[in-house]
Amino acid sequence: MLSHPTLPEAPAGASCHDDDHPHEECAVFGIWNAKDAAALTALGLHALQHRGQEAAGIVSYDGRFHSHRGLGLVGDVFNDPRVMATLKGDRAIGHNRYATTGATLLRNVQPLFAEFAFGGLAVAHNGNLTNSDSLRQELIRRGCLFQSTMDTEVFVHLIAISLYATVEDRLIDALKRVTGAYSLVVLSQDALMGVRDPMGVRPLVLGRLPGEDGKEGSWVLASETCGLDIIGAEFVRDVEAGELVIIDDNGIRSLRPFGDTKPHFCVFEYIYFARPDSVLEGLPVYAVRKQIGKELAQESGVDADVVVPVPDSGVPSAMGYAEASGIPFELGIIRNHYVGRTFIEPTDQIRNLGVKMKHSTNRPALDGKRVILVDDSIVRGTTSRKIVDMVRAAGAKEVHMRISSPPTKHSCFYGIDTPERSHLLAAQHDLATMAELIGVDSLAFISLEGLYRAMGHESRGAYRERYCDACFTGDYPIPLIDHDREFGPDSA
């Protein structure tokens, strides 16, 4: 008897809202010399909510450090004026969390704060360290007591044991011990600091908020430019790969503790993670996504009646596809934006209905039509299958799926929550089998070359070392120290 391939199952215990897209990383925000710094930080985190919805936290300083952290969305954690009133001071840092390491517990919510011999220090981190397990075991043997399960706490302990005198030298000492992809914002009594890893995989931007009545303005650090826009801050520049920016009462300084570096910015920021209105590394995200859609139409056009995005991340690419192909764009799938965590026990039946809580079909736009569905990625394929089934149930004659990223064949170890490779559909099956599994008449992904063209480059060849595209190619630019120690270098 022949066996048929099946889609990977969702992880045990997954909620009915889990889908098979890559999940957000985290967001960081920092501000210096601003009235109501904590309130501005909360606004910045609100604009960056898409990067993490599990927890949020803010630490401020007015001669003393003040902290509030909680599980849930920014609007839930900071909705009480009495809480905001406790976060006094003209400087603050904040964090939105999506767990890539460490469980969703209050003790794992950032920013982390600790008292040192030199005073207090708060740290917020986006990304993953690839040697955090090795460092953690070394630090535990030295007597360090860990209060969380996050790799972020490794920074805190490395700063604590450093023998250097100043905070910035201790931070640099710690940075030189870690390996991985990260953006940090750090707040001490005397300075706000921001730093990107030597390859600049994770984003961090610098902005300026004009002062009032001739007063000096404020400096702002944020994961994306949309975090600046919401508070009216002007974009100054990206913090460069391997750069440490130090902001204090004397102004702003830039250090390059790692020397010359080669940037490898994460291409998935342009495909999915960043908000469409952000500009990262000089490229407008919305424009890149539309161009990806145009490239898709040129590479894998098919006769159809309507182009339908899988909302929300598929919308700009679907617009580009429709524009290049001349096929009408329709909102054939409507997303419910008010889906939160549910109290309903996630039984198999409820979990299978979960996609309908997020998406519903617009039947008049689909009935009797040949439909091109445009989505940003396929990871496990489970949600794609459910959406295709919904579109067919709404009367679609044909369903063709076009994906605005190359096939995801490798896990990410740099701050994006992706499954193990054995659960990645494209790592296990060829294109024809994937199309059969998700139930479409045809399936196509943008090519790697097409992706690089959409970002304004002639080809991948000359720019392959400018970006990290490891989830598509397996070319990991940063050593996977802990993973290789446990599984071996060929198992990524």
Secondary structure, DSSP 4 states (H G I P E B T S, - for coil): -PPPP-PPPPPTT--TT--SSPBP-EEEEEEES-TTHHHHHHHHHHHTGGG--SEEEEEEESSSEEEEEEES-HHHHT--HHHHHHS-SSEEEEEEE--SSS-S-GGGPSSEEEEETTEEEEEEEEEEETTHHHHHHHHHHTT---SSS-THHHHHHHHHH---SSHHHHHHHHHTT--EEEEEEEEESS-EEEEE-TT--S--EEEEE--STT---EEEEESSTHHHHTTTPEEEEEPPTT-EEEEETTEEEEE-TT-S----EETHIIIIIS-TT-EETTEEHHHHHHHHHHHHHHHH----SEEEE-TTTTHHHHHHHHHHH-PPB---EEE-TT-----S---HHHHHHHHHHHEEE-HHHHTT-EEEEEES--SSSHHHHHHHHHHHHTT-SEEEEEESS----S---SS-B---GGG-HHHHS-HHHHHHHHT-SEEEE--HHHHHHHTT-S-SGGGTTTEE-HHHH---SS--HHHHHHH-TT--
